[in-house]
Amino acid sequence: MNKTLNSKQYVPILVTGFLAVVFIASMVLDLNSQTFLVKGKVATVGRVPITKDHLTYSYRKLAQIVMTQNPQITPESFNTILEKDLWSFIQSRYAMTSLMKQFHYRVPKEEVKNILKSTESFLDEDGVIQESKIKHYLSKMKYAFKDFYEDIEQQILYDQLYQTLADSTQWTQAENEQFLKIASNQKSVIYRTFKVNQFDPISQPTHQAIQTFYSENKTQFVIPELYQFVHTKIKPKINYKQTVSQKALREFYNQHLDQYQVPPKVKLRKLHVYPSKSQMNQHDLTAIASTNQDIKNHLLEQIVSVNGRGFKLDTTQNWYTEHDLPYQMSIEQFNSHQKHTIAIAPEEVIIFEKIDEASAFQQDFNQIQSKVRHDFLETQEMVLFQEHFDHDFEQLQYDEISMSQFANAFHASVTKTSFIDQNGFTLIDPSMKPKLDQLFMKVIQSDEPIVIPMGHNEMLIVKLNDKKSEHLLSFDEAKDKIRKQLIASSRFNSAMMSAKIAKEKLVRKQPMGEHWQRKEINVLDPIASFEWLPLGLSLSKNEVFVSPTNENKEILVLQVVNEHQKTISQHSSSFIHLAKTWSNYDAAKLLSNLVLEQKLTRYDQQ
């Protein structure tokens, strides 16, 4: 099979999304006791620097998975697993981020919104996303919005890259024939599900067991210091229907000519050139880029190998001015009249191709009169609004009632948050996350309201209203959560024991009742109704496959009862489906290889 990426000895991986992990309840851990947490950059994965925040989040995430799989794990075993698996977990997670940087993938905000819209609990009756519901849901799980958002972005990016790899597979005639031979293999299987407690009843945790778990795992039930804020958003109400004389508009236009000048711009297309592992030096790479800078083949986001160098041609063509250039392009390159220019960036060379150019020009007053009128009214109203705002803000008393009265004067309302941490603070307005992160300490240390300018003449006013010190949940507050964890652990252990008993009975032909179902499956077909089956599952006749299912409440038992060859045409829909399945499997191996190439470098032990 011809592939668009250099293929060595691939190591297959299980392809799973990150969203499945997103909704696991978060465990609150005593991270300060972890000696490996240091300040600044602690590692890199490929091109991605790993900071203390990344390390902390990865520790929490891995701990969630470990505790979910085995809630009754001892502290010693828990620490052993984390110490053994933490860094490989970090490498596999942030390798995907590194790959996205390498291949210049970005996620439009609209795609994230579409993911959120697919969760009905986040929507109101009209299908509109309710930010307050998301905030409430995440706060209950102590799940930071920035981590939630990054998980969604990473899943979308993962899907994009995975699809690119799957679509880039090309088949030779010999491979077609070999695949037809494999695809024609059919198996007849019988299967059925059994209730777990049919073989191994699930035990209910005793009061003593719950109390013991609480005593031995108190760090899980520490609630960090939390804060409550009151905030309001204020913006001027502008009456755009006011009458304005032509003379006033003309004078405003003449006073702000630079505001209505369209700057020169160019339409660019980019060709990214990536060095191979054998690439000798930057000079050689630049020479090869120069030789190939007139390349015209449209690769449609596929990744190809040319002379040992990786090339990727962007399909998008965008207009740029000197104020919003790609960061790799200089002003001199922008102003040059060359069709192609080369930029040297870290770990790559970029060839910019100028598709079109447009000179600067002054917009005619008569053509943009409505915009001039809009700007005139907005400027005039903002002066009056600022005077009113400054006067009222000076008189403001620093309590919730005064804040409400102040907001009402500007036709706004005050919102009081629940008790949240710094990550929850950014949920006040996720679009302003970097600024809110920077101002968090200032807000919690100030007795006065803090005014934060926003876009479109809007201002956010926020003030600390109350706070709760770090505290440990009492046994009565934690016992219901512990009971659920212990039951889940018992159910998992029962499911594994039941699967073992069921397999032994089937192998020994001991009766397990009737109601068996029969199905024809293909060796390469992942089968929608058997989504737990490994892709390409190879079972011989009479062989038994057993797996827990339905959240460990049931087990599913499958046995191959017959095998036969089925004639299949490479033009049939069945073959096309199987070929796509095989391509996806191959894409998983290619992606695995890419992930492994994103090397992990640690600095904490140097």
C-alpha positions in Angstrom: 0.0 0.0 0.0 1.4 3.4 -0.9 1.3 5.9 1.9 1.9 9.6 2.0 4.1 9.3 5.2 7.4 7.6 5.5 6.6 4.1 6.9 8.9 2.2 9.2 7.9 -0.5 11.7 4.6 0.7 12.9 3.2 0.0 16.4 -0.6 -0.3 16.4 -2.4 1.7 19.0 -6.0 1.7 20.2 -7.6 4.8 18.6 -9.8 6.5 21.1 -11.1 10.0 21.6 -10.4 12.3 24.5 -14.1 13.2 24.9 -14.9 9.9 26.6 -12.7 11.0 29.5 -14.1 14.5 29.6 -17.2 13.6 31.6 -15.5 11.4 34.3 -16.0 13.0 37.7 -12.8 14.8 38.8 -10.9 13.6 41.8 -9.4 16.3 44.0 -5.8 15.3 44.9 -3.1 16.6 47.2 -0.8 17.8 44.4 1.5 19.7 46.7 2.9 16.5 48.1 4.2 15.5 44.7 7.9 16.0 44.6 8.1 16.1 40.8 6.2 19.3 40.5 8.7 22.1 39.7 8.3 25.7 38.5 8.5 26.6 34.8 9.0 24.2 31.9 9.5 20.7 33.2 9.6 18.8 29.9 8.9 19.1 26.1 6.9 16.7 23.9 8.0 17.4 20.3 7.4 21.1 19.9 5.2 21.5 23.0 6.6 22.8 26.3 5.2 21.0 29.3 4.7 23.4 32.3 3.7 22.7 35.9 0.1 23.3 34.9 0.3 20.7 32.2 1.9 18.3 34.7 -0.7 18.9 37.3 -3.6 18.5 34.9 -2.1 15.2 33.5 -1.6 13.9 37.0 -5.3 14.6 37.8 -6.5 13.1 34.5 -4.4 9.9 35.0 -5.5 9.7 38.6 -9.2 9.9 37.5 -8.7 7.0 35.1 -6.9 4.8 37.7 -9.5 5.6 40.4 -12.4 5.0 38.1 -11.1 1.6 37.0 -10.4 0.5 40.6 -11.8 2.7 43.3 -10.5 0.4 46.1 -6.9 0.6 45.0 -4.4 1.0 47.9 -2.5 4.2 48.2 0.8 2.3 47.6 -0.5 0.7 44.3 -2.0 4.1 43.3 1.3 5.9 43.7 3.2 3.1 42.0 1.0 3.2 38.9 1.2 7.0 38.7 5.0 7.1 39.0 5.3 4.4 36.3 2.7 5.7 33.8 2.6 9.5 34.2 5.3 10.4 31.7 4.2 8.0 29.0 0.6 9.4 29.5 1.9 13.0 29.1 3.8 12.0 26.0 0.8 10.4 24.2 -1.5 13.3 25.2 0.7 16.2 24.2 2.2 14.5 21.1 -1.1 15.2 19.4 -0.8 18.9 20.3 2.7 18.9 18.9 1.5 17.3 15.7 -1.2 19.9 15.3 1.5 22.6 15.6 3.6 20.8 13.0 0.9 20.5 10.5 -0.6 23.9 11.3 -4.1 22.8 12.1 -6.5 25.2 13.9 -10.0 24.7 15.3 -12.7 27.3 14.4 -14.7 28.3 17.4 -17.8 27.3 15.5 -16.8 23.7 15.5 -16.4 23.8 19.3 -19.9 25.3 19.5 -21.3 22.5 17.4 -19.8 19.9 19.9 -21.4 21.8 22.8 -24.7 21.9 20.9 -24.7 18.1 20.6 -25.0 17.9 24.4 -28.7 18.6 25.1 -28.1 19.4 28.8 -26.2 22.5 27.7 -29.1 23.9 25.7 -32.3 25.8 26.5 -35.7 24.9 25.0 -34.8 26.8 21.8 -31.6 24.9 21.3 -29.3 27.8 22.3 -26.2 27.1 24.3 -26.6 28.2 27.9 -23.2 29.2 29.4 -24.6 29.1 32.9 -25.4 25.4 32.5 -21.9 24.6 31.3 -20.5 26.5 34.3 -22.7 24.7 36.7 -21.9 21.3 35.2 -18.1 21.9 35.2 -18.0 23.4 38.7 -19.7 20.3 40.1 -16.9 18.1 38.7 -14.2 20.7 39.7 -13.3 20.5 36.0 -11.5 23.6 34.6 -13.1 25.2 31.6 -9.7 25.7 29.9 -9.1 21.9 30.2 -12.6 21.1 29.0 -12.2 23.4 26.0 -8.7 22.0 25.2 -10.1 18.4 25.3 -12.8 19.3 22.8 -10.3 21.2 20.5 -7.9 18.2 20.7 -10.5 15.8 19.7 -11.5 17.9 16.7 -7.9 18.3 15.7 -7.3 14.5 16.2 -10.2 13.7 13.9 -8.9 16.1 11.2 -5.4 14.6 11.2 -6.7 11.0 11.4 -9.1 11.7 8.4 -6.2 13.2 6.4 -4.2 10.0 7.0 -7.1 7.7 6.2 -7.8 9.6 2.9 -4.2 9.5 1.8 -4.0 5.7 1.4 -3.5 4.5 -2.1 -3.9 0.9 -3.2 -1.8 -1.1 -5.7 -3.4 -3.9 -7.7 -1.4 -6.6 -5.8 -2.7 -5.1 -2.5 -6.2 -5.1 -3.8 -6.0 -8.8 -4.6 -4.5 -9.6 -1.2 -7.2 -7.5 0.5 -10.0 -9.3 -1.4 -8.6 -12.6 -0.2 -8.7 -11.4 3.4 -12.0 -9.7 3.1 -13.8 -12.8 1.8 -13.2 -14.6 5.0 -16.5 -14.8 6.9 -17.3 -16.2 10.4 -20.5 -17.4 11.9 -20.8 -16.5 15.6 -23.3 -17.1 18.3 -23.5 -14.6 21.2 -25.6 -13.5 24.1 -25.4 -11.3 27.2 -25.8 -12.3 30.8 -26.4 -10.3 34.0 -23.3 -10.1 36.1 -25.0 -11.2 39.3 -26.1 -14.4 37.6 -22.5 -15.7 38.2 -21.1 -13.4 40.9 -23.5 -11.3 43.0 -22.5 -7.6 43.6 -21.8 -6.9 47.2 -23.0 -3.7 49.0 -20.3 -1.8 50.9 -20.7 -1.9 54.7 -20.6 1.2 56.9 -17.2 0.1 58.2 -15.8 -0.2 54.6 -17.0 3.3 53.7 -15.5 4.7 56.9 -12.2 3.0 56.3 -12.0 4.3 52.7 -12.7 7.8 54.0 -10.0 7.6 56.7 -7.4 6.2 54.2 -8.2 8.6 51.3 -8.9 12.0 53.0 -6.9 13.9 50.4 -9.5 13.1 47.8 -12.1 15.0 49.8 -10.2 18.3 50.4 -12.0 21.2 48.9 -9.6 24.1 47.9 -10.2 27.7 48.8 -13.1 29.1 46.8 -14.4 32.6 46.0 -17.7 34.2 45.1 -17.8 37.2 42.8 -20.4 39.8 41.7 -20.0 41.2 38.2 -21.8 43.3 35.6 -21.2 44.2 32.0 -22.0 47.8 31.0 -22.0 49.4 27.6 -23.4 52.7 26.3 -26.9 52.6 24.7 -26.5 54.5 21.4 -29.5 55.9 19.5 -28.4 55.4 15.9 -31.6 56.9 14.6 -30.6 60.5 15.7 -30.5 63.1 13.0 -27.0 64.3 12.0 -26.2 67.1 9.5 -24.2 66.4 6.4 -21.8 69.1 7.5 -21.1 67.4 10.8 -20.5 64.1 9.1 -18.2 65.6 6.5 -16.1 67.3 9.2 -15.9 64.1 11.2 -14.8 62.2 8.0 -12.1 64.8 7.2 -10.8 64.7 10.8 -10.4 60.9 10.6 -9.2 60.3 7.1 -6.8 57.6 8.2 -9.7 55.7 9.7 -11.2 55.3 6.3 -8.1 54.4 4.3 -7.9 50.8 3.1 -4.2 49.7 3.4 -2.4 47.8 0.7 -2.9 44.0 0.9 -1.7 40.8 -0.7 -3.3 37.4 -1.1 -1.0 34.6 0.1 -0.7 30.9 -0.2 1.9 29.0 2.0 4.0 26.0 1.3 5.5 24.5 4.5 8.7 22.5 4.2 9.6 20.2 7.1 13.1 18.7 7.5 13.5 14.9 7.7 15.5 13.3 10.5 18.5 13.0 8.1 18.3 16.7 7.2 21.8 18.1 7.6 21.4 21.8 8.2 19.2 24.8 7.7 21.2 25.9 4.6 20.5 22.6 2.8 16.8 22.9 3.6 16.7 26.4 2.3 18.4 25.3 -1.0 15.8 22.6 -1.5 13.0 25.0 -0.7 14.3 27.4 -3.3 14.5 24.7 -5.9 10.9 23.7 -5.3 9.4 27.1 -4.6 7.4 27.0 -7.9 5.7 23.7 -7.1 2.1 23.9 -8.3 0.5 20.6 -7.4 -2.6 21.0 -5.1 -2.2 18.5 -2.3 -5.5 19.3 -0.6 -4.0 19.0 2.9 -2.4 15.7 2.3 1.1 15.2 3.7 3.7 14.0 1.1 7.3 13.1 1.1 9.4 14.8 -1.6 13.2 14.1 -1.7 13.2 13.2 1.9 11.5 16.4 2.9 7.9 16.8 4.0 5.9 19.4 2.0 2.4 20.7 2.8 0.6 23.2 0.7 -2.1 25.2 2.3 -5.3 25.1 0.3 -6.6 28.4 1.9 -5.7 31.7 0.3 -6.1 34.7 2.6 -5.7 38.5 2.2 -3.2 40.1 4.6 -2.1 43.7 5.4 1.1 44.7 7.0 -0.7 44.8 10.4 -1.9 41.2 10.3 0.9 39.3 8.6 1.7 35.7 9.3 4.3 35.9 12.1 7.0 34.3 9.9 6.7 37.0 7.2 8.6 40.3 7.5 7.5 43.8 6.4 10.3 43.7 3.7 8.9 40.5 2.2 5.4 42.0 2.3 6.5 45.1 0.4 8.7 43.2 -2.1 7.4 42.6 -5.7 8.7 39.0 -5.8 6.1 36.3 -6.5 7.8 33.9 -4.0 9.6 34.7 -0.8 11.1 32.3 1.7 10.9 32.6 5.5 13.0 30.6 8.0 11.0 29.5 11.0 11.9 27.1 13.8 12.1 23.5 12.4 10.6 24.5 9.0 10.9 26.7 6.0 7.9 28.5 4.6 7.5 29.6 1.0 5.0 32.4 0.5 3.3 32.7 -2.9 1.6 36.0 -3.8 -1.6 35.2 -5.6 -2.9 38.8 -5.9 -2.1 42.3 -4.7 -4.3 45.4 -4.0 -3.0 48.9 -3.5 -4.0 51.3 -0.7 -6.9 53.6 -1.4 -9.1 56.2 0.4 -12.7 55.2 0.8 -15.1 57.8 -0.8 -17.3 59.7 1.7 -20.4 59.2 -0.4 -19.9 55.4 -0.5 -19.4 54.9 3.3 -21.6 57.7 4.6 -23.6 55.2 6.7 -20.4 53.9 8.4 -19.2 57.5 9.0 -22.6 58.3 10.6 -22.4 55.2 12.8 -18.8 56.1 13.9 -19.8 59.7 14.6 -22.7 58.8 16.9 -20.7 56.2 18.7 -17.8 58.6 19.3 -20.1 61.3 20.5 -22.1 59.0 22.8 -18.9 57.4 24.2 -17.7 60.8 25.5 -20.9 61.4 27.3 -21.1 57.8 28.6 -17.5 58.0 30.0 -18.2 61.2 31.9 -21.4 59.6 33.4 -19.6 56.4 34.2 -16.6 58.1 35.8 -18.9 60.2 38.0 -21.1 57.3 39.2 -18.2 55.0 39.7 -16.5 57.5 42.1 -19.7 57.5 44.2 -20.0 53.7 44.3 -20.1 52.0 47.7 -18.3 48.6 47.6 -21.2 46.3 48.5 -23.6 44.1 46.4 -26.6 46.5 46.8 -24.6 49.5 45.6 -23.2 47.5 42.6 -26.8 46.6 41.7 -27.9 50.3 41.8 -24.9 51.3 39.8 -25.6 48.6 37.1 -29.3 49.6 37.0 -28.4 53.2 36.2 -26.8 51.8 33.0 -29.7 49.4 32.2 -27.6 46.4 33.3 -27.9 43.8 36.0 -25.5 42.2 38.5 -24.7 38.5 38.5 -23.5 36.6 41.6 -21.3 33.5 40.9 -21.3 30.3 43.0 -18.1 29.6 45.0 -15.4 29.0 42.3 -11.6 28.7 41.9 -9.4 30.6 39.4 -10.5 28.3 36.5 -14.1 29.1 37.3 -13.3 32.8 37.4 -12.5 32.7 33.7 -16.0 31.3 33.0 -17.3 34.8 33.8 -16.4 35.5 30.2 -14.4 32.7 28.4 -13.6 35.0 25.5 -11.5 37.1 28.0 -9.7 34.2 29.6 -6.1 35.4 29.3 -7.0 38.8 30.8 -9.1 37.3 33.6 -6.3 34.9 34.4 -3.9 37.8 34.8 -6.3 39.8 36.9 -7.5 37.0 39.2 -5.0 37.8 42.1 -5.7 41.5 41.8 -9.5 41.0 42.1 -9.3 38.6 45.1 -6.9 40.9 47.0 -8.9 44.1 46.3 -11.8 45.5 48.4 -12.8 47.7 45.4 -14.5 46.7 42.1 -12.1 46.2 39.2 -13.1 47.7 35.8 -11.9 45.6 32.9 -12.3 47.1 29.4 -13.8 44.7 26.8 -14.4 45.0 23.0 -17.1 47.1 21.4 -17.1 49.9 24.1 -18.1 47.4 26.8 -16.7 47.2 30.3 -16.8 44.3 32.8 -16.9 45.3 36.5 -16.1 42.5 38.9 -15.7 42.4 42.7 -14.9 39.7 45.3 -18.1 39.2 47.3 -17.2 36.3 49.7 -14.8 33.4 50.1 -14.5 29.9 51.7 -11.3 28.6 53.1 -9.9 25.2 52.1 -11.6 22.5 54.1 -12.1 18.8 54.3 -15.5 17.3 53.6 -17.0 15.6 56.6 -17.6 11.9 56.5 -21.4 12.5 56.3 -20.8 14.8 53.2 -18.5 12.3 51.5 -20.2 8.9 52.3 -22.6 8.8 49.4 -19.8 9.5 46.9 -17.7 6.8 48.6 -20.6 4.3 48.5 -21.0 4.8 44.7 -17.2 4.4 44.2 -17.1 1.1 46.1 -20.2 -0.2 44.4 -18.6 0.6 41.0 -15.5 -1.2 42.1 -17.5 -4.2 43.2 -19.4 -4.2 39.9 -16.2 -4.2 37.9 -14.7 -7.0 39.9 -17.9 -9.0 39.6 -18.0 -8.5 35.9 -14.5 -9.7 35.4 -15.1 -12.8 37.6 -18.4 -13.5 35.8 -16.7 -13.3 32.4 -14.2 -15.8 33.5 -16.9 -18.2 34.8 -19.0 -17.8 31.7 -16.0 -18.6 29.4 -15.2 -21.7 31.5 -18.8 -23.0 31.3 -19.0 -22.4 27.5 -15.7 -24.1 26.9 -16.8 -27.1 29.0 -20.2 -27.0 27.2 -22.0 -26.6 30.5 -25.6 -25.3 30.1 -26.1 -21.5 30.4 -29.7 -21.4 29.1 -31.0 -20.6 25.6 -31.6 -17.3 23.7 -28.3 -17.3 21.8 -28.2 -15.1 18.7 -26.3 -15.8 15.4 -24.5 -13.3 13.2 -22.2 -13.4 10.2 -19.1 -11.2 10.6 -16.1 -10.3 8.5 -12.6 -10.5 9.9 -12.0 -6.8 9.2 -15.4 -5.4 10.0 -15.6 -3.6 13.4 -19.4 -4.3 13.5 -21.6 -1.6 15.0 -23.3 -4.0 17.3 -19.9 -5.4 18.5 -18.1 -2.1 19.0 -16.0 -3.6 21.8 -14.4 -6.2 19.4 -10.8 -5.4 18.4 -10.4 -4.4 14.8 -9.3 -7.4 12.8 -10.3 -9.8 15.6 -8.9 -13.2 14.6 -10.8 -16.1 16.3 -10.6 -19.7 15.2 -13.6 -22.1 15.1 -15.0 -22.9 18.6 -12.9 -20.1 20.1 -14.6 -18.0 22.8 -14.4 -14.3 23.3 -15.8 -12.7 26.6 -16.1 -9.1 27.6 -17.9 -7.0 30.3 -20.4 -4.6 28.7 -23.1 -2.1 29.6 -21.1 -0.3 32.4 -20.1 -3.6 33.9 -23.7 -4.6 34.5 -23.6 -7.4 31.9 -21.1 -9.7 30.2 -21.2 -10.6 26.5 -20.1 -14.0 25.3 -19.3 -14.8 21.7 -18.2 -18.1 20.1 -17.1 -18.8 16.5 -19.1 -21.8 15.2 -18.2 -21.8 11.5 -15.9 -20.2 8.9 -16.3 -20.0 5.1 -15.1 -18.0 2.1 -17.5 -15.5 0.5 -17.1 -14.2 -3.0 -16.7 -10.4 -3.0 -16.2 -7.9 -5.8 -13.8 -4.9 -5.3 -16.6 -2.7 -6.8 -19.2 -3.9 -4.3 -20.4 -1.6 -1.5 -19.3 -4.3 1.0 -15.8 -4.3 -0.3 -15.6 -0.5 -0.4 -16.8 -0.4 3.2 -14.2 -2.9 4.3 -11.4 -1.1 2.4 -12.3 2.0 4.2 -12.2 0.1 7.5 -8.7 -1.2 6.6 -7.6 2.3 5.6 -8.8 3.6 9.0 -6.8 0.9 10.7 -3.7 1.7 8.7 -4.2 5.4 9.5 -4.2 4.4 13.2 -0.8 2.8 12.7 0.5 5.8 10.8 -0.8 8.1 13.6 0.8 5.8 16.2 4.1 6.2 14.4 3.8 10.0 14.3 2.9 10.1 18.1 6.0 8.0 18.9 8.2 10.4 17.0 7.2 13.3 19.2 10.0 12.7 21.7 9.6 13.4 25.4 12.5 15.3 27.0 12.4 15.8 30.8 14.2 18.6 32.7 13.2 17.8 36.3 16.0 15.3 36.9 18.8 17.3 35.2 
